[in-house]
Amino acid sequence: MSFNRIKAALAAAAMMFAATGDADAKLRIAWQTGDVQVILQYAEGAGLFKEAGLDYSLHAFPAGPAILSPLAAKEVDIAWLGEFPVVTGFANKIPFSLFLVDQSFTESVRLVANPKAGVKEIKDLKGKKIGVTFGSTGHNHILIALKSAGLTASDVTLVNLAPAQLPPAYAAGQIDAAFTWEPNIAKLEEQGGVRIATSASIGTFAYGLWVGRNETLTNDAADIQKFLAVWDKAVAKLKSDPDEVLKYEAKRLDQSADQIKALVDRQKVERPSFEQQLTPAWLGAPGDKAHAKFVEQAKEIGAFLVSLERIKEQPADWTAIIDQQPLIDYLKSKKS
């Protein structure tokens, strides 16, 4: 499938999924059904957004790349994305900024292969069909993994599928392996798939990030503050009463309490506090985004995207990908 046809398919999917939300709401929140959404599902299910007086709507999409077109078209206001779509969208001059880190994880994104296909390690993927979601973290990861074994994309067949389409494609023998994330990657393992690699094992990373259109972050700052207050409260609840928080995502994924706990454990999740996020290890100290770890990582991903000709060139200023002000304002309000 050509890149233009892929973009058209993703745009069509985006329109279909975006239409499920309430277009009249003031803050339109985009999220991914193909990822684990513990905090968002709790905040929605427990009524925290309504308690905070937030006029909002939730808009579901299958994966991050499908959200970029609605962001550019002003059809959604804030969005939960992985780092790969964030960098892609920013480099393509969609006017949004990263304002909150939800989580990072080292083992949620995994390469799982069918042992019947003779795949025991990455080099065995030569000549195999590998399912990934084009334009996603999984796409990025598989190319890095192949390079580590002296292979390129031309040595395999990459099959573009949404995360939820990967398990049935694997079951039907249409793909020999997949590089994607929880909860769908675990479904391949349940079918006997063998874990070949993770983000950590190939020396890379994965994030869940919140971005907002720059216009929204500026003009609707009060709503963003309400959103941050809800998120802060929900994360605290996860620490104090994980069973209560996890039950909402367990219900969405049709899993038992034990299953959802095991899923979250497999992800190896780190949720930095809001204070931690305003340090060089994450989004940079206040007023100093140039030394933020994420800026350096964005540059690395940008170089990778240029090499794939998925973006024409690196942006002149990667620090503009981050907007620290919402977190700064929120932390100030907590102290007052």
C-alpha positions as CSV (number, residue, x, y, z in Angstrom):
1,M,0.0,0.0,0.0
2,S,1.4,3.4,-1.0
3,F,2.0,6.1,1.7
4,N,-0.7,8.3,0.2
5,R,-3.2,5.5,0.4
6,I,-2.2,4.8,4.0
7,K,-2.8,8.5,4.8
8,A,-6.1,8.4,3.1
9,A,-7.2,5.3,5.0
10,L,-6.1,6.8,8.4
11,A,-7.9,10.0,7.6
12,A,-11.1,8.0,6.8
13,A,-10.7,6.1,10.1
14,A,-10.1,9.4,11.9
15,M,-13.3,10.9,10.6
16,M,-15.3,7.8,11.5
17,F,-14.1,7.7,15.0
18,A,-14.1,11.4,15.6
19,A,-17.8,11.5,14.7
20,T,-18.6,9.5,17.9
21,G,-18.0,12.6,20.1
22,D,-20.0,15.6,20.9
23,A,-18.9,18.4,18.6
24,D,-20.6,21.0,20.7
25,A,-18.4,20.4,23.8
26,K,-15.8,23.0,24.6
27,L,-12.9,20.6,25.2
28,R,-12.8,17.8,22.8
29,I,-10.5,15.0,24.0
30,A,-9.1,12.4,21.6
31,W,-7.9,9.1,22.9
32,Q,-6.7,5.7,21.5
33,T,-8.8,2.6,21.9
34,G,-5.8,0.5,20.9
35,D,-3.9,1.4,24.0
36,V,-4.3,1.0,27.8
37,Q,-6.1,4.0,29.2
38,V,-6.2,3.4,32.9
39,I,-6.4,7.1,34.1
40,L,-8.7,8.3,31.4
41,Q,-11.2,5.6,31.9
42,Y,-11.3,6.1,35.6
43,A,-11.7,9.9,35.3
44,E,-14.5,9.4,32.9
45,G,-16.2,6.4,34.6
46,A,-16.0,7.9,38.1
47,G,-17.3,11.2,36.9
48,L,-14.2,13.3,37.8
49,F,-14.4,15.5,34.7
50,K,-18.1,16.4,35.5
51,E,-17.2,17.0,39.1
52,A,-14.6,19.5,38.0
53,G,-17.1,21.3,35.9
54,L,-15.4,20.5,32.6
55,D,-17.5,20.9,29.5
56,Y,-15.9,18.1,27.5
57,S,-16.4,15.2,25.1
58,L,-14.3,12.0,24.4
59,H,-13.5,11.1,20.8
60,A,-12.1,7.6,20.3
61,F,-9.6,6.6,17.6
62,P,-7.9,3.3,16.8
63,A,-4.3,4.6,17.1
64,G,-2.3,7.8,17.3
65,P,-1.6,8.5,13.5
66,A,-5.4,8.7,12.9
67,I,-5.7,11.6,15.4
68,L,-3.2,13.9,13.6
69,S,-5.6,15.0,10.8
70,P,-8.4,15.9,13.3
71,L,-5.9,17.9,15.3
72,A,-4.8,19.8,12.2
73,A,-8.5,20.4,11.2
74,K,-9.4,21.7,14.7
75,E,-11.9,18.8,15.2
76,V,-10.3,17.8,18.5
77,D,-8.5,20.0,21.1
78,I,-6.3,17.8,23.2
79,A,-5.1,14.3,22.4
80,W,-3.3,11.3,24.0
81,L,-0.5,10.2,21.6
82,G,2.6,8.1,21.6
83,E,5.9,9.9,21.0
84,F,6.1,8.9,17.3
85,P,2.9,10.6,16.2
86,V,3.7,13.6,18.4
87,V,7.0,14.1,16.7
88,T,5.5,13.4,13.2
89,G,2.7,15.9,13.8
90,F,5.0,18.6,15.1
91,A,7.5,18.2,12.3
92,N,4.6,18.5,9.8
93,K,3.7,21.9,11.4
94,I,0.5,20.9,13.1
95,P,0.1,23.7,15.7
96,F,0.1,21.7,18.9
97,S,2.4,21.3,21.9
98,L,3.1,18.6,24.5
99,F,1.9,19.7,27.9
100,L,1.7,16.6,30.0
101,V,3.4,13.2,30.2
102,D,1.0,10.5,31.2
103,Q,3.4,7.6,31.4
104,S,6.5,6.0,30.0
105,F,7.0,2.3,29.7
106,T,9.8,-0.1,28.7
107,E,7.9,-3.3,28.0
108,S,4.4,-2.4,26.9
109,V,5.6,-2.3,23.2
110,R,6.8,-5.7,22.2
111,L,7.8,-7.8,19.2
112,V,6.0,-11.1,19.3
113,A,6.5,-13.9,16.7
114,N,5.0,-17.2,15.8
115,P,7.4,-20.0,16.8
116,K,5.9,-22.1,14.0
117,A,7.4,-19.6,11.5
118,G,10.8,-20.4,12.8
119,V,11.4,-17.0,14.4
120,K,13.4,-17.2,17.6
121,E,15.3,-13.9,17.3
122,I,15.2,-10.7,15.3
123,K,17.5,-12.0,12.5
124,D,15.0,-14.8,11.8
125,L,12.4,-12.2,10.6
126,K,14.0,-12.1,7.2
127,G,11.4,-12.9,4.6
128,K,8.5,-12.8,7.2
129,K,5.3,-10.8,7.3
130,I,5.3,-8.4,10.3
131,G,2.2,-6.5,11.4
132,V,2.6,-2.9,12.5
133,T,0.6,0.3,12.6
134,F,2.3,2.6,10.1
135,G,3.3,5.9,11.6
136,S,3.2,4.6,15.1
137,T,5.7,3.7,17.8
138,G,5.5,0.1,16.7
139,H,6.6,1.1,13.2
140,N,9.5,3.0,14.6
141,H,10.5,0.1,16.8
142,I,10.4,-2.6,14.1
143,L,12.8,-0.6,11.9
144,I,15.2,-0.1,14.8
145,A,15.0,-3.8,15.6
146,L,15.6,-4.9,12.0
147,K,18.7,-2.5,11.8
148,S,20.1,-4.1,15.0
149,A,20.1,-7.5,13.2
150,G,21.6,-6.1,10.0
151,L,18.2,-6.1,8.2
152,T,16.1,-3.5,6.5
153,A,12.4,-3.1,5.8
154,S,13.1,-4.5,2.3
155,D,14.1,-7.8,3.9
156,V,10.6,-8.3,5.4
157,T,7.0,-7.5,4.5
158,L,5.5,-4.9,6.7
159,V,1.7,-5.2,6.9
160,N,-0.1,-2.0,8.0
161,L,-2.9,-2.9,10.5
162,A,-4.6,-1.1,13.4
163,P,-3.6,-2.5,16.8
164,A,-6.9,-4.3,17.2
165,Q,-6.5,-5.9,13.8
166,L,-3.2,-7.6,14.7
167,P,-4.4,-10.4,16.9
168,P,-7.0,-11.8,14.4
169,A,-4.5,-11.4,11.5
170,Y,-2.0,-13.4,13.6
171,A,-4.6,-16.1,14.4
172,A,-5.4,-16.4,10.7
173,G,-1.8,-16.8,9.7
174,Q,-1.7,-13.6,7.7
175,I,1.3,-12.3,9.7
176,D,4.2,-14.1,11.3
177,A,4.9,-11.5,13.9
178,A,3.8,-8.1,15.2
179,F,5.4,-5.1,17.0
180,T,2.7,-3.3,18.9
181,W,1.6,-2.6,22.5
182,E,-0.7,-3.6,25.3
183,P,-3.4,-4.8,25.4
184,N,-3.3,-6.3,21.8
185,I,0.3,-7.6,21.9
186,A,-0.6,-9.8,24.9
187,K,-3.3,-11.5,22.7
188,L,-0.6,-12.8,20.4
189,E,1.2,-14.2,23.4
190,E,-2.0,-15.8,24.6
191,Q,-2.0,-17.6,21.2
192,G,1.4,-19.0,21.7
193,G,3.4,-16.1,20.3
194,V,7.0,-15.7,21.6
195,R,8.4,-12.4,22.8
196,I,11.4,-11.5,20.7
197,A,12.1,-7.9,21.7
198,T,10.8,-4.9,23.8
199,S,11.4,-1.1,23.8
200,A,14.1,-1.6,26.4
201,S,15.9,-4.5,24.7
202,I,16.4,-2.5,21.4
203,G,17.5,0.6,23.3
204,T,14.6,2.8,22.7
205,F,11.5,4.1,24.6
206,A,7.8,4.6,24.5
207,Y,5.5,7.2,26.0
208,G,1.9,8.1,26.5
209,L,1.7,11.9,26.1
210,W,-0.9,14.6,26.1
211,V,-0.8,17.3,23.5
212,G,-3.0,20.3,22.9
213,R,-3.6,22.6,20.0
214,N,-1.7,25.8,20.8
215,E,-4.9,27.8,20.4
216,T,-6.6,25.7,23.0
217,L,-3.7,25.8,25.5
218,T,-3.7,29.6,25.3
219,N,-7.4,30.5,24.9
220,D,-8.9,27.8,27.0
221,A,-6.3,27.7,29.8
222,A,-8.9,27.4,32.5
223,D,-10.2,24.2,31.0
224,I,-6.7,22.8,30.7
225,Q,-6.2,23.6,34.4
226,K,-9.4,21.6,35.2
227,F,-8.1,18.7,33.1
228,L,-4.8,18.7,34.9
229,A,-6.5,18.8,38.3
230,V,-8.6,15.8,37.3
231,W,-5.5,13.9,36.1
232,D,-3.6,14.7,39.2
233,K,-6.4,13.4,41.4
234,A,-6.8,10.3,39.3
235,V,-3.1,9.4,39.5
236,A,-3.2,9.9,43.3
237,K,-6.2,7.6,43.5
238,L,-4.3,4.9,41.4
239,K,-1.6,4.9,44.0
240,S,-3.9,4.8,47.0
241,D,-6.6,2.5,45.7
242,P,-5.5,0.7,42.5
243,D,-8.4,-1.7,42.5
244,E,-10.9,1.1,42.3
245,V,-9.1,2.8,39.4
246,L,-8.3,-0.3,37.4
247,K,-11.8,-1.7,37.4
248,Y,-13.0,0.9,34.7
249,E,-10.3,-0.1,32.2
250,A,-10.8,-3.8,33.1
251,K,-14.5,-3.3,32.1
252,R,-13.6,-1.6,28.8
253,L,-11.2,-4.4,27.9
254,D,-13.5,-7.1,29.2
255,Q,-10.8,-8.4,31.6
256,S,-10.9,-9.5,35.2
257,A,-9.3,-7.6,38.1
258,D,-6.4,-10.0,38.1
259,Q,-5.9,-9.8,34.4
260,I,-5.8,-6.0,34.3
261,K,-3.3,-5.9,37.2
262,A,-1.1,-8.4,35.3
263,L,-1.4,-6.3,32.1
264,V,-0.3,-3.1,33.9
265,D,2.6,-4.9,35.6
266,R,3.7,-6.2,32.2
267,Q,3.9,-2.6,30.9
268,K,6.6,-1.5,33.4
269,V,4.9,1.9,33.7
270,E,6.5,5.0,35.2
271,R,4.2,7.9,35.9
272,P,6.3,11.0,36.7
273,S,4.7,13.5,39.1
274,F,3.9,17.0,37.8
275,E,6.9,18.3,39.7
276,Q,9.2,15.6,38.2
277,Q,8.0,16.5,34.7
278,L,9.4,20.0,35.1
279,T,13.0,18.7,35.3
280,P,15.6,17.9,32.7
281,A,14.7,14.2,32.9
282,W,11.3,15.0,31.2
283,L,10.1,18.3,29.9
284,G,12.9,20.5,31.2
285,A,13.2,22.8,34.2
286,P,10.9,25.9,34.0
287,G,12.2,28.2,31.4
288,D,14.8,25.7,30.1
289,K,13.3,23.3,27.6
290,A,16.6,23.1,25.6
291,H,18.0,20.6,28.2
292,A,14.8,18.5,28.4
293,K,15.3,14.8,27.7
294,F,12.3,14.7,25.5
295,V,13.7,17.4,23.2
296,E,16.8,15.3,22.7
297,Q,14.6,12.2,22.0
298,A,12.4,14.2,19.6
299,K,15.5,15.1,17.6
300,E,16.5,11.5,17.4
301,I,13.1,10.5,16.2
302,G,13.1,13.4,13.8
303,A,16.3,12.3,12.2
304,F,14.8,8.8,11.9
305,L,11.7,10.2,10.2
306,V,13.9,12.2,7.7
307,S,15.8,9.0,6.9
308,L,12.5,7.3,6.0
309,E,11.4,10.4,4.1
310,R,8.3,10.6,6.3
311,I,9.1,14.2,7.0
312,K,11.1,16.5,4.7
313,E,13.4,18.0,7.3
314,Q,13.9,18.5,11.0
315,P,12.2,21.6,12.6
316,A,14.6,24.4,13.3
317,D,13.6,24.5,17.0
318,W,12.6,21.3,18.7
319,T,12.1,23.1,22.1
320,A,8.8,24.5,20.7
321,I,7.3,21.0,20.9
322,I,6.9,21.5,24.7
323,D,4.6,24.0,26.5
324,Q,5.5,24.0,30.2
325,Q,3.1,26.8,31.1
326,P,0.0,24.7,31.9
327,L,2.0,22.6,34.4
328,I,3.8,25.7,35.9
329,D,0.4,27.4,36.4
330,Y,-1.1,24.3,37.9
331,L,1.7,23.8,40.4
332,K,1.5,27.4,41.4
333,S,-2.2,27.2,42.0
334,K,-1.7,24.2,44.3
335,K,0.7,26.1,46.5
336,S,-1.5,29.2,46.8
